[in-house]
């Protein structure tokens, strides 16, 4: 960000507007409203949070409108792509280290449990639809059926040719 020192970035959020200035140390600091136009403006809509929850950073990025200096916007995009939120660290400032660690562990276990339950449920439904009430077939069975059908078609073609030759000989 050193090549962008002195440039101003404006964030237009659903609730408020915030301007940041890239200072001499290439860090961000709050910019004063001095009437100077920002080099880059990022307009973030209310749909960003829902898109982030549903599809992650890439989906959320589609709901951010960028205008201004393309080079600075690209540098910002790369920077945002490398950021990782340390949720446990921020939570520890509110509730303490031990409780924050336990909360994050419980959330991870809950997520793991949810994924496991969904996987088990899917396997049970598949088992039911394949064996109990044959609505679906397994991939191997479908491949075997297609091979058998191909072999049968080839056999029928050979028999037809043989019958044609026999008819030609008899005529």
C-alpha positions as CSV (number, residue, x, y, z in Angstrom):
1,X,0.0,0.0,0.0
2,X,3.1,2.3,0.1
3,X,2.5,3.5,-3.5
4,X,-0.9,4.7,-2.4
5,X,0.2,6.9,0.5
6,X,-2.0,10.0,0.9
7,X,-4.9,8.5,-1.0
8,X,-8.4,8.5,0.4
9,X,-10.9,5.6,0.4
10,X,-14.6,6.2,1.1
11,X,-16.9,3.5,2.3
12,X,-20.6,4.1,1.8
13,X,-22.3,1.7,4.1
14,X,-26.1,1.2,4.6
15,X,-26.0,3.0,7.9
16,X,-23.1,5.5,7.6
17,X,-20.2,6.7,5.5
18,X,-16.5,6.3,6.5
19,X,-13.4,7.7,4.9
20,X,-10.0,6.2,5.4
21,X,-6.6,7.8,4.5
22,X,-3.5,5.8,3.7
23,X,-1.0,7.4,6.0
24,X,2.9,7.7,5.7
25,X,3.3,4.3,7.3
26,X,1.0,2.7,4.7
27,X,-1.6,2.1,7.4
28,X,-5.2,3.2,7.4
29,X,-6.4,6.0,9.5
30,X,-9.7,7.8,9.7
31,X,-9.8,10.7,7.2
32,X,-11.3,14.1,8.1
33,X,-14.1,15.4,5.9
34,X,-12.2,18.2,4.1
35,X,-14.2,18.4,0.9
36,X,-11.5,16.5,-1.1
37,X,-13.0,13.8,-3.3
38,X,-11.9,10.2,-2.4
39,X,-9.7,8.3,-4.8
40,X,-11.9,5.2,-4.5
41,X,-15.5,4.9,-3.4
42,X,-16.8,1.5,-2.2
43,X,-20.6,1.3,-1.9
44,X,-21.7,-1.6,0.2
45,X,-25.3,-2.6,0.0
46,X,-27.4,-4.4,2.7
47,X,-27.3,-7.6,0.5
48,X,-23.6,-8.1,1.3
49,X,-24.2,-9.8,4.7
50,X,-26.7,-12.2,3.3
51,X,-24.5,-13.0,0.2
52,X,-21.5,-13.6,2.5
53,X,-23.5,-16.0,4.7
54,X,-24.8,-17.8,1.7
55,X,-21.7,-17.9,-0.5
56,X,-18.7,-16.5,1.1
57,X,-16.4,-13.6,0.1
58,X,-16.9,-14.1,-3.7
59,X,-20.7,-13.9,-3.5
60,X,-20.5,-10.8,-1.2
61,X,-18.0,-9.0,-3.5
62,X,-20.7,-9.0,-6.2
63,X,-22.8,-6.6,-4.0
64,X,-20.0,-4.0,-3.6
65,X,-19.9,-1.2,-6.1
66,X,-16.4,0.2,-6.8
67,X,-15.6,3.5,-8.5
68,X,-12.5,5.6,-8.8
69,X,-8.8,4.7,-9.1
70,X,-8.6,1.2,-10.5
71,X,-5.1,0.5,-9.3
72,X,-6.0,1.4,-5.7
73,X,-9.2,-0.6,-5.9
74,X,-7.2,-3.6,-7.1
75,X,-4.8,-3.3,-4.2
76,X,-7.7,-3.0,-1.8
77,X,-9.2,-6.1,-3.3
78,X,-6.0,-8.1,-2.9
79,X,-5.7,-6.9,0.7
80,X,-9.3,-7.8,1.6
81,X,-8.7,-11.3,0.0
82,X,-5.9,-11.9,2.4
83,X,-7.7,-10.8,5.6
84,X,-8.9,-13.4,8.0
85,X,-11.1,-12.6,10.9
86,X,-9.9,-13.9,14.2
87,X,-13.3,-14.3,15.8
88,X,-12.0,-15.9,19.0
89,X,-9.5,-13.0,19.5
90,X,-12.2,-10.4,19.2
91,X,-14.7,-12.4,21.3
92,X,-12.1,-12.7,24.0
93,X,-12.0,-9.0,24.5
94,X,-15.7,-9.1,25.4
95,X,-15.9,-12.3,27.5
96,X,-12.3,-13.3,28.3
97,X,-10.0,-15.8,26.8
98,X,-11.3,-19.0,28.4
99,X,-14.9,-18.4,27.6
100,X,-14.2,-17.2,24.1
101,X,-12.2,-20.4,23.5
102,X,-15.0,-22.6,24.8
103,X,-17.6,-20.7,22.7
104,X,-15.6,-21.1,19.5
105,X,-15.0,-24.8,20.3
106,X,-18.7,-25.3,20.9
107,X,-19.5,-23.6,17.6
108,X,-17.1,-25.8,15.7
109,X,-18.5,-28.9,17.3
110,X,-22.0,-27.7,16.5
111,X,-21.0,-27.1,12.9
112,X,-19.3,-30.5,12.7
113,X,-22.4,-32.2,14.2
114,X,-24.6,-30.4,11.7
115,X,-22.5,-31.5,8.8
116,X,-22.3,-35.1,10.1
117,X,-26.1,-35.2,10.7
118,X,-26.8,-33.9,7.2
119,X,-24.4,-36.5,5.7
120,X,-26.0,-39.3,7.7
121,X,-29.5,-38.2,6.8
122,X,-28.5,-38.1,3.1
123,X,-27.1,-41.6,3.3
124,X,-30.2,-42.9,5.0
125,X,-32.5,-41.4,2.4
126,X,-30.3,-42.8,-0.4
127,X,-30.4,-46.2,1.3
128,X,-34.2,-46.1,1.5
129,X,-34.6,-45.0,-2.1
130,X,-32.2,-47.6,-3.4
131,X,-33.0,-50.7,-1.3
132,X,-36.3,-50.2,0.6
133,X,-38.3,-48.5,-2.1
134,X,-36.4,-49.0,-5.3
135,X,-36.8,-45.5,-6.9
136,X,-33.1,-44.9,-7.6
137,X,-30.3,-47.1,-8.8
138,X,-26.6,-47.0,-7.8
139,X,-24.1,-45.7,-10.3
140,X,-22.5,-49.1,-10.6
141,X,-25.8,-50.8,-11.4
142,X,-26.5,-48.2,-14.1
143,X,-23.1,-48.7,-15.7
144,X,-23.7,-52.5,-15.6
145,X,-27.2,-52.0,-17.1
146,X,-25.8,-49.8,-19.9
147,X,-23.0,-52.4,-20.7
148,X,-25.6,-55.2,-20.8
149,X,-27.8,-53.1,-23.1
150,X,-24.9,-52.3,-25.4
151,X,-23.9,-56.0,-25.6
152,X,-27.5,-57.0,-26.3
153,X,-27.8,-54.4,-29.1
154,X,-24.5,-55.7,-30.6
155,X,-25.8,-59.3,-30.4
156,X,-29.1,-58.3,-32.1
157,X,-27.2,-56.5,-34.9
158,X,-25.0,-59.7,-35.5
159,X,-28.1,-61.9,-35.6
160,X,-29.8,-59.6,-38.1
161,X,-26.7,-59.7,-40.3
162,X,-26.6,-63.5,-40.1
163,X,-30.3,-63.7,-40.9
164,X,-29.8,-61.4,-43.9
165,X,-26.9,-63.6,-45.2
166,X,-28.9,-66.8,-44.7
167,X,-31.8,-65.2,-46.7
168,X,-29.5,-64.1,-49.5
169,X,-28.1,-67.7,-49.7
170,X,-31.5,-69.3,-49.8
171,X,-32.8,-66.9,-52.6
